[in-house]
Amino acid sequence: MLVAKLEGRPYASEVPYQAPDAVRAAPPIADLRHVSLALVTTGGLVPIGNPDGQTAGNAQKYFRYSIDKLERLKPGEWEAYHAGYFTHLVNANPNYVLPLGYLRELEANGIVGRLHPHAYTLPGVSTPVATAKRLGEGIAAELREGQVGGCILVST
């Protein structure tokens, strides 16, 4: 098969290929000052000690944490529980994967309307596409219910 491919001849793989679903991008938000924004991360960010037992990879569920009364995420209160990257930088500043501090500044200056009171997190590493789709649909349903107009997804 490799020789045929390199020589430009037809070939067939023994591995079945299923193309991923095409997803149309959402239209741009016309005015951020009038929408609620949500924060979502696949960086595996959890409260220190991982109290809800998030896995470090192959996520089977997502987690929702209240950020309503927080101005920023503080080291020592949050940690990255993720098997796909070196987490020490995020543990030193959890705002790298959930930029709450920066968005609170934008919110205070009227650049964005308001932040959704919950952040959503899971580790994206090694999660099968079908599972990721199911998890994303669950998060999206909660965001629609919360009348969220936009989402900032921070990936690692």
N, C-alpha and C positions, 0 to 999 in steps of 0.2 A: 504494500500500500504506500509506503514512504517513497519507494523508487518511482511508482506510478505518479504520485503527486509531484515529485521533483522534476519528472520528465514531462509534466503537463498532460498526462494521460488520465482518463476517467478512473475513479476509484470509489469504493464504498467502504465505509467504516463499519465495524462490527458493534460499535457503541451507538445505541439509538440516541438521537438528538431531538430534544423538544425545545423549540424556541420559546423564550419567555414571553409572557403577555405584553403587548404594547400598552403603555400607560400614557395617556395624553396629559401633558403638563397643565396645571391649573393656570388660569389667567393671572397676571400680576395684580397685586393689591393696589388699587388706585390711590388710597390715602391711609397710611399706617396710623394716623392720628385717631381714626374712627373705628378701629378693630381691636378685638381681643386677640392677643398672640399667645401661643402655647410653646413650651419648651419640651423637646423630646430628644433623647440621646440613646445611641447604641453603644455608648462608652461604658456601660455597666455600672453607672454611679449609684451608690446606695449609702444609707446612713452607716456610720462607722460600726463595724461588727457584723454587718450584713444580717440584720435581725429577721428579715423575711426569707432568708435562705435562697437568694438568687444564685443560679449556677454561673460559672465563669465562661460558659459557652453553650452552644446548642440550646438556646432559650426555648422554653416551653410556655412561658407566660411573661407578661410585662408587669412592671410595678409602677404604682402611682404614689407620689409623695407630695404632701402639702408644702408649698413654698409661699403661701399667702402672707405670712408675717415675717418672711426673711428678706433682708436687703441684699445679701450676697451669701454665697456658700463659703463656709470657713473650713480651712484645713483642720483635721482632728475631729470634725463632725461628719464628714463625708469621705468616702473612699471608692476607688474604682475596683470592682470585682470583675475581672475580665482576663481571659487567657490569650487574647490576640495582640496585645501590645504591652510595652513596659509601662506599668501604671504609676511609677513613682512621681512623674511630673504632674499627673492629675491629682494624686494624693497630696502633693504640695500646694496645688491650687485647683480645686474642683471646678472652678468657673471656666476652666479650659474646655470641658465637655458639656457644661451647662452654664452658659454665660449670664447668670442671673444678675450679678453686680452691674454689668454693663447695660443690660436691658432695664434695670431699675433706674439707671441714670437717664436713659432715653425716655422712659415713662415719666419721670419727674420733670423733664424738660418739654413734655408734650409732643415728642417726636413719634412715639407709639401710644396707642390708646390706653390699654391696660394689659397686664399679664394675667393669663389664666391662673387660677389659684393652685393648680397641681402641675407637677412635672412628671413626665413618663420616661421610664428607663428600662433597658434590657441590654444584655451583651449580644452584639450582632454576630460574633464569630461562630462559625460552624453551624449556623442555624439554616436548615433546609429552606428552600424558596417557598414551598407550600406552607410551612410553619410561619415563616416571616410574613407571608401574605395574610394569614389568619390573625397574627398578632397586630399587624398594621391596621387591618379592618376593625379590630377591637378598639384600638386607640382612636382611630378616626371616628368611630361611632360615639365614643365618649366626648371627643372634641366637638362634634356636631351637636350633641346634646347640651354641651356647655356654651353653644353659640360662639365658638372660636372662629375667627375670620382668617387666621393665618398660623402657620407653624414654623418654628425654627428647629430643624433636625440637625443635630450635631453628631457626626459620625467620627469614628476613629480610624 
